[in-house]
């Protein structure tokens, strides 16, 4: 059985787990697939650093991998964008297959990488860049190849889903974030996850695979969860709804929508029951109708499992991605939603009249209002739900509402979905 030598760029959490799986499961993989895989070299910045998993083939020289003719597959799990791009392009141009879990790299440079792979006639695979071990990219590439995909939406960030689940269970935002950090689901500096940027980059990858269109992650409308409070969770429950951070893309009649933001889902919706660090994707297509995928979206081992599976894909030639064009995304201001609004107001006469008057000026119709308690000394929450309204009208109205002297904090807005 021929030996396939592998080079790994990066030896953090995912890199170490890829190495572990390839060491521990070598015989099982060979028996199932006929491929004998061996890690030949691993690129690190510091060979002397203590690591949870020991490796005897560490190197600080990228050329030990990129220019080594014996290495057939390069696994990029180093993170970052520019250096990773340079290394991946060098590997592809040297005739090496590449497997990457780097959604930041893909959401910025995917067309360039695909072109380089095609020119060199090698494979480029990136299942692990979205949703951990959930095989959404494989599903889009293979099981839905004959489909016209209408909609992709789901939970693609395990960190924020864990935080929102714990808030639903009674924690406040800071407490839930601390728990996520303690469990290793959130970074010490968590803004990339909680501000929604991680999900936007993953949505960029899904749009490329699902629609053959490239939209950079930075071009996707993005809102995070930092302004969602425990009280919003309580009000959502009273309304029979659950708050989730969703990545959403639709492509119909030549119009592409792409957005990441918190939504209120009905409790009966499939995604409402997806809890803690799990990810889940909901796909809607022309012939198969609706399809759902769910699994672990956070953690080194699930991601590494997807990387190893992709190594076998590139060796078998099952990893082709084509892009048709780069397209503009419909401006968010042209979209329309039903809204949940939480205003923080002084408990004085005429407050509701002032706010409802501004909403009416912008053709926004109120569905219902909840005012909780009385407190002449402290601001109180005023909850308003609207009928379907244009995003631009809502943003213009909130600009005026938040400037009122009776409104003491920026309004919290959550869109309804489903």
C-alpha positions in Angstrom: 0.0 0.0 0.0 1.6 3.3 -1.0 2.3 5.9 1.7 0.9 9.4 1.4 3.0 12.0 3.3 1.2 15.0 4.8 2.5 18.4 6.0 0.6 20.3 8.6 0.8 24.1 8.8 0.0 25.0 12.4 -0.1 22.9 15.6 -2.7 24.5 17.8 -5.9 22.8 19.0 -7.0 21.6 15.6 -3.6 20.8 14.3 -2.8 18.6 17.3 -6.0 16.8 17.0 -5.4 16.1 13.3 -2.0 14.7 14.1 -3.5 12.6 16.9 -6.2 11.1 14.7 -3.7 10.3 11.9 -1.4 8.6 14.4 -4.1 6.7 16.3 -6.3 5.7 13.4 -3.7 5.1 10.7 -4.4 1.4 10.4 -8.2 1.8 10.6 -8.1 4.5 7.9 -5.9 2.3 5.7 -8.2 -0.6 6.1 -11.3 1.3 5.2 -9.9 3.4 2.3 -6.7 1.9 1.0 -4.7 5.1 1.9 -1.8 4.9 4.3 -1.4 8.4 5.7 1.7 9.6 7.5 2.5 13.1 8.9 5.9 14.0 7.6 6.3 17.5 9.0 4.5 20.1 11.1 5.1 23.8 10.9 5.2 25.8 14.2 6.6 29.1 15.3 8.4 27.7 18.4 9.6 24.1 18.6 10.3 24.4 22.3 6.8 25.4 23.4 5.1 22.9 25.6 2.1 21.2 23.9 -0.6 18.7 25.0 0.5 16.4 22.2 4.1 15.6 21.4 5.3 15.4 17.9 8.8 14.5 16.7 8.5 16.1 13.2 8.2 19.8 14.1 9.8 22.5 11.9 10.0 26.2 11.9 10.8 26.3 8.2 7.8 26.5 5.8 9.9 25.3 2.9 10.4 22.0 4.8 6.7 21.4 3.8 6.0 23.6 0.8 9.2 22.6 -1.2 9.3 19.0 -0.1 8.5 16.9 -3.1 7.6 13.9 -0.9 4.7 15.7 0.7 1.5 15.2 -1.3 -1.1 16.9 0.9 -0.8 20.1 2.9 -3.2 20.7 5.8 -3.5 24.4 6.7 -4.8 25.0 10.3 -2.6 27.9 11.3 -5.3 30.6 11.1 -4.9 34.2 10.0 -5.2 35.4 6.4 -2.2 36.8 4.6 0.5 34.3 5.7 -1.9 31.5 5.3 -2.8 32.6 1.8 0.8 32.8 0.8 1.5 29.3 2.1 -1.6 27.8 0.6 -0.9 29.3 -2.8 2.7 28.1 -2.7 1.5 24.6 -1.8 -1.1 24.5 -4.7 1.4 25.9 -7.2 3.9 23.2 -6.1 1.3 20.6 -7.1 0.2 19.7 -3.6 -3.4 19.1 -2.5 -4.6 21.5 0.2 -7.1 20.9 3.0 -7.9 24.0 5.1 -10.2 24.8 8.0 -9.6 28.6 7.7 -12.9 30.3 7.0 -11.2 33.8 7.3 -8.8 32.9 4.4 -11.6 31.4 2.3 -14.0 34.3 2.8 -11.4 36.7 1.6 -9.5 34.8 -1.1 -11.5 31.8 -2.2 -11.6 32.7 -6.0 -7.8 33.1 -6.1 -7.3 29.7 -4.3 -9.8 27.9 -6.6 -8.1 29.3 -9.7 -4.7 28.2 -8.4 -5.9 24.7 -7.6 -7.5 24.3 -11.0 -4.4 25.5 -12.8 -2.2 23.1 -10.9 -4.8 20.3 -11.3 -4.8 19.6 -7.5 -7.5 19.4 -4.9 -8.7 22.2 -2.5 -11.0 21.1 0.3 -12.5 22.9 3.3 -15.3 21.0 4.9 -13.9 21.8 8.4 -14.2 25.6 7.8 -18.0 25.5 8.5 -19.9 23.8 11.3 -17.1 21.5 12.6 -18.0 17.9 11.8 -21.4 18.6 10.3 -21.0 17.6 6.6 -22.8 20.6 5.1 -20.2 21.3 2.4 -20.1 17.7 1.3 -24.0 17.7 1.2 -24.0 20.8 -1.0 -21.3 19.5 -3.3 -22.6 16.0 -3.7 -26.1 15.2 -2.5 -27.5 18.5 -3.8 -25.5 18.9 -7.0 -28.7 18.7 -9.2 -30.7 21.0 -7.0 -31.5 24.7 -7.3 -30.8 25.9 -3.8 -33.3 28.4 -2.5 -32.3 29.0 1.0 -29.5 28.3 3.5 -29.9 29.2 7.1 -28.8 28.0 10.4 -26.6 28.1 13.5 -23.0 28.0 12.5 -21.2 29.4 15.6 -21.1 27.1 18.6 -19.9 29.8 20.9 -22.9 32.1 20.5 -25.3 29.2 20.6 -23.9 28.1 23.9 -24.1 31.6 25.3 -27.7 32.1 24.1 -28.7 28.6 25.5 -27.3 29.4 28.9 -29.1 32.8 28.9 -32.3 31.0 28.1 -31.6 28.7 31.0 -31.2 31.6 33.4 -27.6 33.1 33.1 -26.9 36.7 32.1 -24.7 37.5 29.2 -21.5 37.9 31.1 -22.0 34.8 33.1 -22.8 32.7 30.0 -19.7 34.1 28.2 -17.5 33.2 31.2 -18.8 29.7 31.2 -18.2 29.4 27.4 -14.6 30.6 28.0 -14.1 28.1 30.9 -15.2 25.2 28.6 -13.0 26.3 25.8 -15.9 27.3 23.5 -15.0 31.0 23.5 -11.7 32.8 23.2 -10.3 35.1 25.9 -11.1 37.9 23.5 -14.5 36.7 22.1 -15.5 39.6 19.8 -14.9 37.7 16.6 -17.6 35.2 17.7 -20.0 37.3 19.7 -20.1 40.1 17.1 -21.1 37.7 14.4 -17.9 37.9 12.2 -17.1 34.2 12.5 -20.7 33.3 11.3 -20.4 35.8 8.4 -17.2 34.2 7.1 -18.8 30.8 7.3 -21.8 32.1 5.4 -19.5 33.4 2.7 -18.1 29.8 2.3 -21.6 28.3 2.2 -22.8 30.8 -0.5 -19.7 29.9 -2.6 -20.4 26.2 -2.4 -24.2 26.3 -2.5 -24.7 29.0 -5.2 -21.4 29.2 -6.9 -21.2 32.9 -6.0 -18.5 34.7 -4.1 -19.5 37.2 -1.5 -16.6 38.3 0.8 -17.4 37.9 4.5 -17.0 41.7 5.0 -19.8 42.3 2.5 -22.4 40.4 4.6 -24.7 42.3 6.9 -23.6 41.3 10.4 -25.0 41.9 13.9 -23.8 40.0 17.0 -25.4 39.0 20.3 -23.8 41.5 22.7 -27.0 43.6 23.2 -29.3 40.6 23.8 -30.2 40.5 27.5 -31.6 37.9 29.9 -34.9 39.9 29.8 -35.2 39.5 26.1 -35.0 35.8 26.6 -37.9 36.0 29.1 -40.0 38.1 26.8 -39.3 35.7 23.9 -40.4 32.7 26.0 -43.7 34.5 26.8 -44.2 35.0 23.1 -43.5 31.3 22.4 -40.2 32.1 20.7 -36.5 31.5 21.1 -33.6 33.8 20.3 -30.8 32.4 18.0 -27.9 33.9 16.0 -28.6 32.8 12.4 -26.6 32.9 9.2 -29.1 33.3 6.4 -28.7 33.3 2.6 -31.4 33.2 -0.1 -31.0 33.4 -3.9 -34.2 33.8 -5.9 -34.9 35.5 -9.2 -31.4 36.7 -9.4 -31.4 38.4 -6.1 -29.0 37.3 -3.3 -29.6 38.1 0.3 -26.9 37.3 2.9 -27.2 38.3 6.6 -26.1 37.3 10.1 -28.0 38.5 13.1 -30.1 37.4 16.1 -33.6 36.3 15.3 -36.7 35.2 17.2 -37.8 31.8 16.1 -41.0 30.0 17.0 -40.4 27.4 19.7 -41.7 24.8 17.2 -39.0 25.5 14.7 -36.3 22.9 14.2 -33.5 25.3 15.0 -35.1 26.5 18.2 -34.3 23.1 19.8 -30.6 23.2 18.8 -28.8 23.9 22.1 -25.4 24.6 23.6 -22.4 24.3 21.3 -24.2 22.4 18.5 -24.5 23.7 15.0 -27.4 23.1 12.6 -28.1 23.9 9.0 -31.5 24.1 7.2 -31.4 23.8 3.4 -34.3 24.4 1.1 -34.0 23.3 -2.6 -36.0 22.7 -5.7 -36.5 19.0 -5.7 -35.6 17.6 -2.2 -37.5 20.3 -0.4 -36.2 20.8 3.1 -33.1 19.2 4.6 -31.5 19.6 8.0 -28.1 18.8 9.3 -26.9 19.0 13.0 -23.8 18.2 15.0 -21.0 19.5 17.1 -19.8 22.9 15.8 -17.1 23.7 18.4 -14.0 21.8 19.5 -10.7 20.6 18.1 -11.7 16.9 17.7 -14.9 17.4 15.6 -13.0 19.9 13.3 -10.0 17.6 13.0 -12.3 14.7 12.0 -13.6 16.8 9.1 -10.0 17.7 8.1 -9.0 14.0 8.0 -12.1 13.2 5.9 -11.1 16.0 3.5 -7.6 14.5 3.1 -9.1 11.4 1.8 -11.4 13.5 -0.4 -8.6 15.3 -2.2 -6.7 12.0 -2.7 -9.9 10.6 -4.3 -10.5 13.7 -6.5 -13.8 14.6 -4.7 -13.3 18.2 -4.0 -14.2 20.4 -6.9 -15.7 23.8 -6.4 -16.6 26.3 -9.2 -17.5 29.9 -8.9 -19.6 31.6 -11.6 -19.1 35.2 -10.6 -18.9 37.8 -7.8 -22.3 39.3 -7.2 -23.7 42.2 -5.2 -25.8 41.4 -2.2 -29.2 43.0 -1.8 -28.9 45.9 0.7 -30.2 45.1 4.1 -32.3 48.3 4.0 -34.4 46.9 1.2 -35.5 43.8 3.3 -38.6 43.7 5.5 -39.3 42.0 8.8 -41.5 41.8 11.8 -39.6 43.3 14.7 -39.3 42.9 18.4 -38.2 46.2 20.0 -37.1 46.8 23.6 -37.0 50.5 24.5 -35.6 51.6 27.9 -37.7 54.6 28.9 -38.6 56.8 31.8 -41.9 55.9 33.4 -43.7 59.2 32.6 -47.0 60.0 30.8 -46.9 60.2 27.0 -43.9 58.0 26.4 -45.8 55.4 24.3 -47.6 58.1 22.4 -44.3 59.7 21.4 -42.7 56.4 20.3 -45.8 55.1 18.5 -46.2 58.4 16.7 -42.7 58.2 15.3 -43.3 54.6 14.2 -46.5 55.7 12.5 -44.7 58.5 10.7 -42.5 55.8 9.1 -45.5 53.6 8.2 -44.6 51.0 10.9 -47.7 49.3 12.3 -47.6 48.1 16.0 -48.8 44.5 16.6 -48.7 44.7 20.4 -47.2 46.5 23.4 -46.0 45.2 26.8 -45.0 47.7 29.5 -43.6 46.0 32.6 -44.2 47.4 36.1 -43.9 51.0 37.3 -40.8 52.7 38.6 -40.7 56.5 38.9 -37.0 56.4 39.9 -35.5 54.0 37.3 -36.0 53.5 33.5 -38.2 50.6 32.6 -38.5 48.3 29.5 -41.2 49.0 26.9 -41.7 46.1 24.5 -43.2 46.7 21.1 -43.8 44.2 18.4 -44.5 45.3 14.9 -46.1 44.0 11.8 -44.0 43.6 8.6 -42.0 46.7 8.0 -39.1 47.9 5.8 -35.7 47.8 7.4 -34.9 51.3 6.2 -38.1 52.7 7.7 -37.3 51.0 11.0 -33.7 52.3 11.2 -34.9 55.8 10.4 -37.6 55.6 13.1 -35.2 54.2 15.7 -32.8 57.1 15.0 -35.5 59.5 16.1 -36.8 57.4 18.9 -33.4 56.9 20.6 -32.9 60.7 20.5 -36.0 61.3 22.6 -35.3 62.6 26.1 -37.5 59.9 27.6 -35.5 57.1 26.0 -32.4 56.3 28.1 -30.6 53.6 26.1 -30.3 52.5 22.5 -33.3 50.3 21.5 -32.7 46.6 21.3 -34.0 45.2 18.0 -34.5 41.6 17.1 -36.0 40.4 13.8 -38.6 37.6 13.6 -37.9 34.7 11.4 -39.8 31.5 10.6 
